[in-house]
């Protein structure tokens, strides 16, 4: 749904729209810009939680809030993803080497 509002003067104008509508705000210079992520038409932050990241979802053609664990999992399982950076894997290997003691037993 598109709502077009035109102000004919520089006086303050009030417009009311249903709360579920996404609104872009026009600033005095005439530039249209969103004030928050929620106001962007291609962003869905309905399931956002603390420490989530914004990631593009090609199936919905929107940016969505995603748990960072899902991002790491996708980096290792998705065929079109570039995978985890090798310097990240190397650092993880170093960091975990002193914390994990695997006993391979005897041969």
ZIWO-V204693 format. One record per residue. N is the residue number from 1. PHI is phi in whole degrees, 0 to 359 (none if undefined). PSI is psi in whole degrees, -180 to 180 (* if undefined). D_LAST is the distance of its C-alpha to the last C-alpha in Angstrom with 2 decimals. Layout:
BEGIN
n/phi/psi/d_last
N/PHI/PSI/D_LAST
N/PHI/PSI/D_LAST
END
This chain:
BEGIN
n/phi/psi/d_last
1/none/133/70.22
2/245/133/72.01
3/240/122/74.57
4/253/127/76.77
5/238/129/78.71
6/239/126/81.31
7/261/130/83.03
8/268/-6/86.48
9/218/172/86.86
10/273/2/84.85
11/292/158/85.53
12/295/133/82.67
13/239/137/81.79
14/249/131/79.91
15/232/133/78.02
16/246/134/76.34
17/225/152/73.64
18/306/142/71.61
19/300/-23/68.59
20/275/-7/66.07
21/282/145/67.46
22/267/134/65.77
23/237/137/68.25
24/255/141/68.49
25/258/135/70.79
26/265/125/73.38
27/271/170/73.97
28/303/-31/77.40
29/283/-4/76.71
30/92/0/76.27
31/277/133/72.54
32/267/125/70.60
33/212/149/67.38
34/279/150/65.12
35/265/-26/64.87
36/221/166/61.53
37/300/-36/58.57
38/301/-31/59.97
39/281/-11/63.10
40/281/135/61.26
41/288/-24/61.54
42/256/25/58.10
43/234/128/56.14
44/242/106/54.98
45/248/29/53.93
46/293/-29/54.58
47/252/30/51.00
48/286/143/50.54
49/225/168/48.70
50/303/140/47.99
51/66/19/45.56
52/278/163/45.71
53/240/159/46.17
54/264/128/48.63
55/224/143/47.21
56/283/135/49.10
57/246/108/48.78
58/295/-30/49.99
59/292/-35/50.57
60/260/-10/53.12
61/56/41/54.15
62/221/159/54.03
63/272/132/52.11
64/232/158/50.41
65/279/129/48.75
66/227/144/44.99
67/295/132/42.19
68/301/-27/40.14
69/298/-36/36.92
70/294/-35/38.36
71/295/-46/38.96
72/295/-41/35.34
73/297/-43/34.15
74/296/-33/36.71
75/294/-23/35.60
76/256/-13/32.19
77/243/-27/33.38
78/283/130/36.90
79/292/-26/37.24
80/269/-6/40.33
81/279/151/38.97
82/285/-9/37.85
83/86/-180/34.66
84/283/142/33.57
85/297/141/34.54
86/297/-34/31.73
87/293/-32/32.93
88/292/-46/32.60
89/298/-42/29.03
90/297/-44/28.17
91/294/-39/29.89
92/297/-41/28.19
93/299/-43/24.76
94/294/-47/25.93
95/297/-39/27.52
96/276/-19/24.60
97/300/-38/21.96
98/275/-8/23.33
99/252/-19/23.82
100/245/124/20.63
101/247/104/17.55
102/263/123/14.57
103/263/111/11.65
104/277/-5/8.58
105/80/-160/6.83
106/247/154/3.77
107/243/*/0.00
END
